[in-house]
Amino acid sequence: MLQYLFNLCSAPEYLNTVYVRAFMAFFIALIVSLAFGGRLIDFLRHHQAKGQPIREDGPQSHLLTKKGTPTMGGLLILGSSVLGMLMCADLSNHWVWTAIVVLLVYGFVGFADDYVKVTKQTANAMSAKMKLFLQFTTAIAAVAVITYQTPENSRYVLTIPYFKQLALNLCWFYIPFAMVVIVGASNAVNLSDGLDGLASGLLIAAFVFFMIVTYICGSGIVQNFYITAIPQAAEIAVVCAAVIGACLGFLWFNAAPAQVFMGDTGSLALGALLGTVAVMVKQEILLAVVGGIFVVEALSVMIQVGYYRYSGGKRFFRMAPIHHHFEQLGWPETRVVIRFWIVAAVLLVIGLTALQVK
């Protein structure tokens, strides 16, 4: 929208650059989330008498400190970030609309799950099969659009970081692989959303990385890096900037002690968007590096479930996901969150080192 107005008013050319519009999207999303966060929390409290149901088998302290806290705070992130995208991004860009649709559809799936949890006061709402069906259906549509829009010479390519110009052509196997990346990222972020401020901080670090990568991939400076060139992908930097601003504003209310949880509404949507952006710029492996905490959280659950089944009821971790394991070791919640943030910041730097200059 702003791009159209800038062109209409013959505004200075620098105002229409991607990085200026990315800054604008960031501040719009940040200000909107801060301005409306309190009102949304009051609304959710009014309509959620008992708040989000708390796991009875989880840390006992959560039954005292988190009981009655409203969920569906992801609505604040989705609303403010999409507003920033619509106002600042180039709406003629197919990548932008793909990102927005993925964000909203996964957000709707998460909202439906949260709604059932709150109204029925149960931790198990939508069936896992139904949730996965909706996630994969959306993912295959997104991958189809992304594949069609990607240059033919890099359409099915998997980039191997840290090795100059090394890439694998997966042919048609790339399509199911990309679908798993999107769905896997969505669920991994969802599993990480168990402590006040944890998922928000981790997502900010991951989207900062991809804001930088998408700008490089879609701009002229890509020729200076050993990285796949993706025309028009720079516009996704505006999308990432809007999400960063929205998450930062949400973190104001989600920091311990949280006034609101993002719920599946936010975690499923933001995880799916993160996976989608990684697929767009062919950096699926770097997603696993920069989002290493998300990977470990998901693996801890799979290890716990598998070990429990095949060991006759024994547990590998004291509790899964792994952030609860550290709580059970006696770490205060804030210590777990801040240390995970520190690891995420280190992983962000490690990811940036893969962007080797020619």
MIVEXVEX-573252 format. One record per residue (C-alpha): x negated, y, z negated; chain. Coordinates in Angstrom, 1 decimal, always signed. Example, Ala and Ser with C-alpha at 12.3 -4.5 7.8 and 13.67 -1.06 7.14 Angstrom:
! MIVEXVEX-573252
+--------+--------+--------+----+
!   east !  north !     up ! ch !
+--------+--------+--------+----+
!  -12.3 !   -4.5 !   -7.8 !  A !
!  -13.7 !   -1.1 !   -7.1 !  A !
+--------+--------+--------+----+
//
This chain:
! MIVEXVEX-573252
+--------+--------+--------+----+
!   east !  north !     up ! ch !
+--------+--------+--------+----+
!   +0.0 !   +0.0 !   +0.0 !  A !
!   -2.7 !   +2.5 !   -1.0 !  A !
!   -4.7 !   +1.5 !   +2.1 !  A !
!   -1.8 !   +2.4 !   +4.3 !  A !
!   -1.4 !   +5.8 !   +2.5 !  A !
!   -5.1 !   +6.5 !   +2.8 !  A !
!   -4.9 !   +5.9 !   +6.5 !  A !
!   -1.8 !   +8.0 !   +6.8 !  A !
!   -3.3 !  +10.9 !   +5.0 !  A !
!   -6.7 !  +10.7 !   +6.6 !  A !
!   -8.3 !  +10.3 !   +3.2 !  A !
!  -12.1 !  +10.1 !   +3.0 !  A !
!  -13.3 !   +6.8 !   +4.4 !  A !
!  -15.0 !   +5.7 !   +1.1 !  A !
!  -11.6 !   +5.6 !   -0.6 !  A !
!  -10.6 !   +2.8 !   +1.8 !  A !
!  -13.6 !   +0.6 !   +1.1 !  A !
!  -13.1 !   -2.8 !   -0.6 !  A !
!  -15.1 !   -2.0 !   -3.6 !  A !
!  -13.2 !   +1.2 !   -4.3 !  A !
!   -9.9 !   -0.5 !   -3.9 !  A !
!  -11.1 !   -3.3 !   -6.1 !  A !
!  -11.9 !   -0.8 !   -8.9 !  A !
!   -8.4 !   +0.7 !   -8.4 !  A !
!   -6.8 !   -2.7 !   -8.6 !  A !
!   -8.7 !   -3.5 !  -11.8 !  A !
!   -7.6 !   -0.3 !  -13.6 !  A !
!   -4.0 !   -0.5 !  -12.4 !  A !
!   -3.7 !   -4.1 !  -13.7 !  A !
!   -5.5 !   -3.2 !  -16.9 !  A !
!   -3.4 !   -0.1 !  -17.7 !  A !
!   -0.1 !   -1.8 !  -16.8 !  A !
!   -0.9 !   -4.8 !  -19.0 !  A !
!   -1.9 !   -2.6 !  -21.9 !  A !
!   +1.2 !   -0.3 !  -21.4 !  A !
!   +3.8 !   -3.1 !  -21.2 !  A !
!   +2.2 !   -5.8 !  -23.3 !  A !
!   +3.8 !   -4.7 !  -26.6 !  A !
!   +7.2 !   -4.4 !  -25.0 !  A !
!   +6.9 !   -7.9 !  -23.5 !  A !
!   +5.9 !   -9.3 !  -26.8 !  A !
!   +8.9 !   -7.8 !  -28.5 !  A !
!  +11.1 !   -9.2 !  -25.8 !  A !
!   +9.7 !  -12.6 !  -26.1 !  A !
!   +9.9 !  -12.6 !  -29.9 !  A !
!  +13.6 !  -11.6 !  -29.6 !  A !
!  +14.4 !  -14.5 !  -27.3 !  A !
!  +12.0 !  -17.1 !  -28.8 !  A !
!  +13.1 !  -17.4 !  -32.4 !  A !
!  +10.6 !  -20.2 !  -33.2 !  A !
!   +7.9 !  -19.3 !  -30.6 !  A !
!   +5.7 !  -21.9 !  -29.0 !  A !
!   +5.9 !  -25.4 !  -30.5 !  A !
!   +2.6 !  -26.3 !  -32.2 !  A !
!   +1.1 !  -29.8 !  -31.9 !  A !
!   +1.7 !  -31.7 !  -35.1 !  A !
!   -1.4 !  -33.9 !  -34.4 !  A !
!   -3.5 !  -30.8 !  -33.9 !  A !
!   -5.6 !  -28.8 !  -36.4 !  A !
!   -3.5 !  -28.3 !  -39.5 !  A !
!   -4.5 !  -24.7 !  -39.7 !  A !
!   -2.7 !  -24.0 !  -36.5 !  A !
!   +0.6 !  -25.0 !  -38.1 !  A !
!   +0.1 !  -22.0 !  -40.4 !  A !
!   -1.6 !  -19.4 !  -38.3 !  A !
!   +0.1 !  -19.9 !  -34.9 !  A !
!   +3.6 !  -20.9 !  -35.9 !  A !
!   +6.2 !  -18.5 !  -34.5 !  A !
!   +3.9 !  -16.9 !  -31.9 !  A !
!   +5.7 !  -16.4 !  -28.6 !  A !
!   +4.5 !  -17.9 !  -25.4 !  A !
!   +5.0 !  -17.0 !  -21.7 !  A !
!   +2.6 !  -14.1 !  -22.0 !  A !
!   +1.3 !  -15.2 !  -18.6 !  A !
!   +4.2 !  -13.1 !  -17.3 !  A !
!   +2.2 !  -10.0 !  -18.3 !  A !
!   -0.9 !  -11.2 !  -16.4 !  A !
!   +1.0 !  -12.2 !  -13.3 !  A !
!   +3.1 !   -9.1 !  -13.2 !  A !
!   +0.2 !   -6.6 !  -13.7 !  A !
!   -2.2 !   -8.4 !  -11.4 !  A !
!   +0.3 !   -8.9 !   -8.6 !  A !
!   +1.1 !   -5.2 !   -8.8 !  A !
!   -2.5 !   -4.3 !   -8.6 !  A !
!   -2.9 !   -6.6 !   -5.5 !  A !
!   +0.2 !   -5.2 !   -3.8 !  A !
!   -1.0 !   -1.6 !   -4.3 !  A !
!   -4.6 !   -1.9 !   -3.5 !  A !
!   -5.2 !   -4.9 !   -1.2 !  A !
!   -4.8 !   -5.0 !   +2.6 !  A !
!   -1.4 !   -6.6 !   +2.9 !  A !
!   -2.1 !   -7.6 !   +6.6 !  A !
!   -4.7 !  -10.0 !   +5.3 !  A !
!   -3.5 !  -13.6 !   +5.2 !  A !
!   -5.9 !  -14.5 !   +2.4 !  A !
!   -4.3 !  -12.0 !   +0.1 !  A !
!   -0.8 !  -13.4 !   +0.7 !  A !
!   -2.0 !  -17.0 !   +0.3 !  A !
!   -3.5 !  -16.0 !   -3.1 !  A !
!   -0.3 !  -14.2 !   -4.2 !  A !
!   +1.9 !  -17.1 !   -3.2 !  A !
!   -0.2 !  -19.7 !   -5.0 !  A !
!   -0.3 !  -17.5 !   -8.1 !  A !
!   +3.5 !  -17.0 !   -8.2 !  A !
!   +4.5 !  -20.6 !   -7.3 !  A !
!   +2.2 !  -22.1 !  -10.0 !  A !
!   +3.4 !  -19.4 !  -12.3 !  A !
!   +7.0 !  -20.5 !  -11.7 !  A !
!   +6.1 !  -24.2 !  -12.5 !  A !
!   +4.4 !  -23.1 !  -15.7 !  A !
!   +7.3 !  -20.8 !  -16.6 !  A !
!   +9.8 !  -23.7 !  -16.2 !  A !
!   +7.6 !  -25.9 !  -18.4 !  A !
!   +7.3 !  -23.2 !  -21.0 !  A !
!  +11.0 !  -22.5 !  -21.0 !  A !
!  +11.9 !  -26.1 !  -21.7 !  A !
!   +9.2 !  -26.3 !  -24.5 !  A !
!  +10.7 !  -23.2 !  -26.2 !  A !
!  +14.3 !  -24.0 !  -25.8 !  A !
!  +14.0 !  -27.6 !  -26.8 !  A !
!  +11.1 !  -27.0 !  -29.2 !  A !
!   +9.1 !  -29.9 !  -27.8 !  A !
!   +5.4 !  -30.1 !  -26.8 !  A !
!   +6.3 !  -32.4 !  -23.9 !  A !
!   +8.6 !  -30.6 !  -21.4 !  A !
!   +8.4 !  -31.2 !  -17.7 !  A !
!   +7.2 !  -34.7 !  -16.8 !  A !
!   +3.6 !  -35.1 !  -15.7 !  A !
!   +4.7 !  -36.7 !  -12.4 !  A !
!   +7.1 !  -33.8 !  -11.6 !  A !
!   +4.4 !  -31.2 !  -12.5 !  A !
!   +1.8 !  -32.9 !  -10.4 !  A !
!   +4.2 !  -33.3 !   -7.4 !  A !
!   +4.9 !  -29.5 !   -7.5 !  A !
!   +1.2 !  -28.7 !   -7.9 !  A !
!   +0.1 !  -30.9 !   -5.0 !  A !
!   +2.9 !  -29.8 !   -2.7 !  A !
!   +1.9 !  -26.1 !   -3.2 !  A !
!   -1.8 !  -27.1 !   -2.9 !  A !
!   -1.4 !  -28.8 !   +0.4 !  A !
!   +0.4 !  -25.8 !   +1.9 !  A !
!   -2.3 !  -23.5 !   +0.6 !  A !
!   -5.1 !  -25.7 !   +2.0 !  A !
!   -3.3 !  -25.9 !   +5.4 !  A !
!   -3.2 !  -22.1 !   +5.6 !  A !
!   -6.7 !  -21.7 !   +4.4 !  A !
!   -8.0 !  -24.3 !   +6.8 !  A !
!   -6.2 !  -22.7 !   +9.8 !  A !
!   -7.6 !  -19.3 !   +8.9 !  A !
!  -11.2 !  -20.5 !   +8.4 !  A !
!  -13.7 !  -20.3 !  +11.3 !  A !
!  -13.9 !  -23.7 !  +13.1 !  A !
!  -17.6 !  -24.2 !  +12.5 !  A !
!  -17.1 !  -24.0 !   +8.7 !  A !
!  -13.5 !  -25.3 !   +8.4 !  A !
!  -14.3 !  -28.7 !   +6.7 !  A !
!  -17.7 !  -27.8 !   +5.3 !  A !
!  -18.7 !  -28.3 !   +1.6 !  A !
!  -21.5 !  -25.9 !   +0.7 !  A !
!  -24.3 !  -27.3 !   -1.5 !  A !
!  -25.7 !  -24.5 !   -3.7 !  A !
!  -29.4 !  -24.0 !   -4.5 !  A !
!  -30.3 !  -25.7 !   -1.2 !  A !
!  -30.8 !  -23.2 !   +1.7 !  A !
!  -28.4 !  -23.8 !   +4.6 !  A !
!  -27.4 !  -27.3 !   +3.3 !  A !
!  -23.8 !  -28.2 !   +3.8 !  A !
!  -21.8 !  -31.3 !   +4.3 !  A !
!  -19.1 !  -31.7 !   +7.0 !  A !
!  -16.4 !  -33.7 !   +5.2 !  A !
!  -14.1 !  -33.7 !   +8.3 !  A !
!  -10.5 !  -34.4 !   +7.4 !  A !
!  -11.6 !  -35.7 !   +4.0 !  A !
!  -12.0 !  -32.0 !   +3.1 !  A !
!   -8.3 !  -31.5 !   +2.9 !  A !
!   -7.5 !  -33.9 !   +0.0 !  A !
!  -10.7 !  -32.7 !   -1.7 !  A !
!   -9.6 !  -29.1 !   -1.5 !  A !
!   -6.2 !  -30.1 !   -2.9 !  A !
!   -7.8 !  -31.8 !   -5.9 !  A !
!  -10.0 !  -28.7 !   -6.5 !  A !
!   -6.9 !  -26.5 !   -6.7 !  A !
!   -4.8 !  -28.8 !   -8.8 !  A !
!   -7.8 !  -29.8 !  -11.0 !  A !
!   -8.7 !  -26.2 !  -11.7 !  A !
!   -5.1 !  -25.4 !  -12.6 !  A !
!   -4.9 !  -28.2 !  -15.1 !  A !
!   -8.4 !  -27.7 !  -16.5 !  A !
!   -7.6 !  -24.1 !  -17.3 !  A !
!   -4.4 !  -25.2 !  -18.9 !  A !
!   -6.3 !  -27.6 !  -21.2 !  A !
!   -8.7 !  -24.8 !  -22.2 !  A !
!   -5.8 !  -22.6 !  -23.4 !  A !
!   -5.7 !  -23.8 !  -27.0 !  A !
!   -7.4 !  -21.1 !  -29.0 !  A !
!   -6.8 !  -17.4 !  -29.3 !  A !
!   -8.5 !  -15.6 !  -26.5 !  A !
!  -10.4 !  -18.6 !  -25.2 !  A !
!   -8.9 !  -19.1 !  -21.7 !  A !
!   -8.7 !  -15.3 !  -21.1 !  A !
!  -12.4 !  -14.7 !  -21.7 !  A !
!  -13.4 !  -17.8 !  -19.7 !  A !
!  -11.2 !  -16.7 !  -16.8 !  A !
!  -12.7 !  -13.2 !  -16.8 !  A !
!  -16.2 !  -14.6 !  -16.4 !  A !
!  -15.2 !  -16.9 !  -13.6 !  A !
!  -13.3 !  -14.2 !  -11.6 !  A !
!  -16.2 !  -11.8 !  -12.0 !  A !
!  -18.3 !  -14.3 !  -10.2 !  A !
!  -15.9 !  -14.9 !   -7.4 !  A !
!  -15.2 !  -11.2 !   -7.0 !  A !
!  -18.9 !  -10.8 !   -6.2 !  A !
!  -19.0 !  -13.9 !   -4.0 !  A !
!  -15.9 !  -13.1 !   -2.0 !  A !
!  -17.2 !   -9.6 !   -1.3 !  A !
!  -20.5 !  -10.9 !   +0.0 !  A !
!  -18.8 !  -13.7 !   +2.1 !  A !
!  -16.5 !  -11.2 !   +3.9 !  A !
!  -18.8 !   -8.3 !   +4.4 !  A !
!  -21.8 !   -7.5 !   +6.6 !  A !
!  -24.3 !   -8.1 !   +3.8 !  A !
!  -23.6 !  -11.9 !   +4.0 !  A !
!  -26.3 !  -12.1 !   +6.7 !  A !
!  -28.8 !  -11.4 !   +3.9 !  A !
!  -27.7 !  -14.5 !   +1.9 !  A !
!  -27.8 !  -18.2 !   +2.3 !  A !
!  -24.0 !  -18.4 !   +2.0 !  A !
!  -21.1 !  -19.2 !   +4.4 !  A !
!  -19.7 !  -16.2 !   +6.2 !  A !
!  -15.9 !  -16.0 !   +5.9 !  A !
!  -14.3 !  -13.1 !   +7.8 !  A !
!  -11.9 !  -11.0 !   +5.9 !  A !
!  -12.6 !  -12.9 !   +2.6 !  A !
!  -13.9 !   -9.6 !   +1.1 !  A !
!  -10.3 !   -8.6 !   +0.5 !  A !
!  -10.0 !  -11.4 !   -2.1 !  A !
!  -12.4 !   -9.3 !   -4.2 !  A !
!   -9.5 !   -6.9 !   -4.7 !  A !
!   -7.4 !   -9.9 !   -5.8 !  A !
!  -10.1 !  -11.0 !   -8.3 !  A !
!  -10.5 !   -7.5 !   -9.7 !  A !
!   -6.8 !   -7.2 !  -10.3 !  A !
!   -6.8 !  -10.5 !  -12.2 !  A !
!   -9.8 !   -9.4 !  -14.3 !  A !
!   -8.0 !   -6.2 !  -15.3 !  A !
!   -4.8 !   -8.1 !  -16.2 !  A !
!   -6.7 !  -10.7 !  -18.2 !  A !
!   -8.7 !   -8.0 !  -20.0 !  A !
!   -5.4 !   -6.2 !  -20.9 !  A !
!   -3.8 !   -9.4 !  -22.0 !  A !
!   -6.8 !  -10.3 !  -24.2 !  A !
!   -6.1 !   -7.1 !  -26.2 !  A !
!   -2.9 !   -8.9 !  -27.4 !  A !
!   -4.3 !  -12.5 !  -27.3 !  A !
!   -7.4 !  -12.0 !  -29.4 !  A !
!   -7.3 !  -13.6 !  -32.8 !  A !
!   -4.9 !  -13.6 !  -34.4 !  A !
!   -2.9 !  -13.8 !  -31.2 !  A !
!   +0.3 !  -11.8 !  -30.9 !  A !
!   +1.3 !  -13.9 !  -27.8 !  A !
!   +0.1 !  -17.0 !  -25.9 !  A !
!   -0.2 !  -17.0 !  -22.1 !  A !
!   +1.4 !  -20.4 !  -22.0 !  A !
!   +1.5 !  -22.7 !  -18.9 !  A !
!   +3.0 !  -19.6 !  -17.1 !  A !
!   -0.5 !  -18.0 !  -17.1 !  A !
!   -2.9 !  -20.9 !  -17.4 !  A !
!   -1.5 !  -23.1 !  -14.5 !  A !
!   -1.2 !  -20.0 !  -12.2 !  A !
!   -4.6 !  -18.5 !  -12.9 !  A !
!   -6.4 !  -21.9 !  -12.7 !  A !
!   -4.7 !  -22.6 !   -9.4 !  A !
!   -5.7 !  -19.2 !   -8.1 !  A !
!   -9.3 !  -19.8 !   -9.2 !  A !
!   -9.4 !  -23.1 !   -7.3 !  A !
!   -7.8 !  -21.5 !   -4.3 !  A !
!  -10.4 !  -18.7 !   -4.1 !  A !
!  -13.2 !  -21.2 !   -4.5 !  A !
!  -11.8 !  -23.2 !   -1.5 !  A !
!  -11.4 !  -20.0 !   +0.5 !  A !
!  -15.2 !  -19.1 !   +0.3 !  A !
!  -16.4 !  -22.7 !   +0.3 !  A !
!  -17.9 !  -22.6 !   -3.2 !  A !
!  -16.1 !  -25.5 !   -4.8 !  A !
!  -19.3 !  -26.8 !   -6.4 !  A !
!  -20.2 !  -23.4 !   -7.8 !  A !
!  -16.7 !  -23.3 !   -9.3 !  A !
!  -17.7 !  -26.4 !  -11.3 !  A !
!  -20.9 !  -24.6 !  -12.4 !  A !
!  -19.4 !  -21.2 !  -13.3 !  A !
!  -16.3 !  -22.9 !  -14.7 !  A !
!  -18.3 !  -25.5 !  -16.6 !  A !
!  -16.4 !  -25.0 !  -19.8 !  A !
!  -13.2 !  -25.8 !  -17.9 !  A !
!  -14.8 !  -29.0 !  -16.5 !  A !
!  -16.0 !  -30.1 !  -20.0 !  A !
!  -12.6 !  -29.4 !  -21.5 !  A !
!  -10.9 !  -31.6 !  -18.8 !  A !
!  -13.5 !  -34.3 !  -19.1 !  A !
!  -13.2 !  -34.4 !  -22.9 !  A !
!   -9.5 !  -35.2 !  -22.5 !  A !
!  -10.1 !  -37.9 !  -19.9 !  A !
!  -12.9 !  -39.5 !  -22.0 !  A !
!  -10.7 !  -39.4 !  -25.1 !  A !
!   -7.7 !  -41.0 !  -23.4 !  A !
!   -9.8 !  -43.7 !  -21.7 !  A !
!  -11.9 !  -44.5 !  -24.7 !  A !
!   -8.8 !  -44.7 !  -26.9 !  A !
!   -7.2 !  -47.2 !  -24.5 !  A !
!  -10.1 !  -49.5 !  -24.0 !  A !
!  -11.5 !  -49.4 !  -27.6 !  A !
!   -8.3 !  -50.5 !  -29.3 !  A !
!   -7.3 !  -47.1 !  -30.7 !  A !
!  -10.7 !  -45.6 !  -31.5 !  A !
!  -11.5 !  -41.9 !  -30.7 !  A !
!  -14.6 !  -40.7 !  -28.9 !  A !
!  -14.1 !  -37.1 !  -30.1 !  A !
!  -12.5 !  -36.1 !  -33.4 !  A !
!   -9.9 !  -34.3 !  -31.3 !  A !
!   -9.5 !  -33.4 !  -27.6 !  A !
!   -9.7 !  -31.0 !  -25.8 !  A !
!  -13.2 !  -30.5 !  -27.0 !  A !
!  -12.6 !  -27.0 !  -28.6 !  A !
!  -10.5 !  -28.8 !  -31.2 !  A !
!  -13.4 !  -31.2 !  -31.8 !  A !
!  -15.5 !  -28.3 !  -32.9 !  A !
!  -12.7 !  -27.0 !  -35.1 !  A !
!  -12.6 !  -30.4 !  -36.8 !  A !
!  -16.3 !  -30.2 !  -37.4 !  A !
!  -15.6 !  -27.1 !  -39.5 !  A !
!  -16.2 !  -24.3 !  -37.0 !  A !
!  -13.9 !  -21.3 !  -37.5 !  A !
!  -11.7 !  -20.7 !  -34.4 !  A !
!  -13.3 !  -17.4 !  -33.6 !  A !
!  -16.8 !  -19.0 !  -33.7 !  A !
!  -15.7 !  -21.6 !  -31.2 !  A !
!  -14.2 !  -19.0 !  -28.9 !  A !
!  -17.2 !  -16.6 !  -29.0 !  A !
!  -19.7 !  -19.4 !  -28.4 !  A !
!  -17.7 !  -20.7 !  -25.5 !  A !
!  -17.6 !  -17.2 !  -24.1 !  A !
!  -21.4 !  -17.0 !  -24.5 !  A !
!  -21.8 !  -20.3 !  -22.6 !  A !
!  -19.5 !  -19.0 !  -19.8 !  A !
!  -21.6 !  -15.8 !  -19.5 !  A !
!  -24.7 !  -17.9 !  -19.1 !  A !
!  -23.0 !  -20.1 !  -16.5 !  A !
!  -22.0 !  -16.9 !  -14.7 !  A !
!  -25.6 !  -15.9 !  -14.4 !  A !
!  -26.7 !  -19.4 !  -13.3 !  A !
!  -24.0 !  -19.3 !  -10.6 !  A !
!  -25.3 !  -15.9 !   -9.4 !  A !
!  -28.8 !  -17.4 !   -9.0 !  A !
!  -27.4 !  -19.7 !   -6.3 !  A !
!  -26.7 !  -16.7 !   -4.1 !  A !
!  -30.2 !  -16.8 !   -2.7 !  A !
!  -31.4 !  -13.8 !   -0.7 !  A !
!  -33.0 !  -14.6 !   +2.7 !  A !
+--------+--------+--------+----+
//
